[in-house]
Amino acid sequence: MSRQIKLNGREQTMMRSIGFGQGVTGAEILDRMPMSAEELVDVLNSLLSAGFIETGSTKESVTSANFAAENYEINPAYSTDLRDVLKRN
C-alpha cells in the first residue's frame, strides 16, 4: 500500500533535480533550480523535515551558510512512492 504523498511544484522540481541516483550537492541543485538560495534552503528544509530527502551528514536542517557543501539523496524508504508521485505529475 503506497503512502499519500503530496508535493507542491517547487518540491517536485527539487526531487527531480536531486534524482534517484548517487545524490547531489546543494551547489549542484542551486545551479539546476531557477530560485534564490534562500528559497532553495526553505524547500530543502521542508523536504528534510518530511523525511523525503536525507543529507550525507544526517543533518535535520540546513542553512544558507552550509547547504551548498552538503550532499542530498532521496530517502530510500520513500523512493518508490516518490517515483510514483513524480510520474503522475
C-alpha positions in Angstrom: 0.0 0.0 0.0 1.5 3.3 -1.0 1.7 6.4 1.1 -0.3 9.6 0.3 2.5 12.0 -0.6 1.7 15.5 -1.8 4.4 17.7 -3.1 4.0 21.3 -4.4 5.6 22.3 -7.7 8.9 23.5 -6.1 9.2 20.3 -4.1 8.6 18.2 -7.2 11.2 20.2 -9.2 13.6 19.8 -6.3 13.1 16.0 -6.2 13.7 15.7 -9.9 16.9 17.8 -9.5 18.2 15.5 -6.7 17.2 12.4 -8.7 17.2 8.8 -7.5 20.9 8.0 -8.1 24.0 9.0 -6.2 22.7 12.3 -4.8 23.9 15.8 -5.5 25.4 18.7 -3.6 23.5 21.8 -2.7 25.7 23.8 -5.1 24.6 21.5 -8.0 20.9 21.9 -7.0 21.3 25.7 -7.0 22.8 25.6 -10.5 19.8 23.5 -11.7 17.0 25.3 -9.9 15.5 28.7 -11.0 15.3 30.1 -7.5 17.3 32.0 -5.0 19.5 30.3 -2.4 17.1 31.4 0.4 14.1 29.8 -1.4 16.1 26.7 -2.1 17.0 26.3 1.6 13.3 26.6 2.5 12.4 23.9 0.1 15.3 21.6 1.2 14.3 22.1 4.9 10.7 21.2 4.0 11.7 18.0 2.3 14.2 17.2 5.1 11.6 17.7 7.8 9.1 15.5 5.9 11.8 12.8 5.7 11.7 12.6 1.9 15.4 13.5 1.5 18.5 13.0 3.6 21.8 14.7 3.9 25.1 12.9 3.8 25.9 14.1 7.3 22.4 13.3 8.6 21.5 17.0 9.4 17.9 17.6 10.1 18.0 21.1 8.6 20.4 23.3 6.6 21.1 27.0 6.5 22.1 29.4 3.7 25.7 29.1 5.0 26.0 25.3 4.9 23.6 24.0 2.3 25.9 24.2 -0.7 28.5 21.8 0.5 26.0 19.2 1.8 25.2 16.1 -0.2 21.4 15.3 -0.7 19.8 12.0 -1.5 16.3 10.7 -1.8 15.3 8.7 1.4 15.2 5.1 0.3 12.2 4.4 2.5 10.1 6.8 0.3 11.8 6.2 -3.1 9.1 4.0 -4.7 6.2 6.3 -3.5 8.1 9.4 -4.6 8.7 8.0 -8.1 5.0 7.3 -8.4 4.2 10.9 -7.4 6.6 12.3 -9.9 5.4 10.1 -12.7 1.8 11.3 -12.2 2.8 14.9 -12.3 
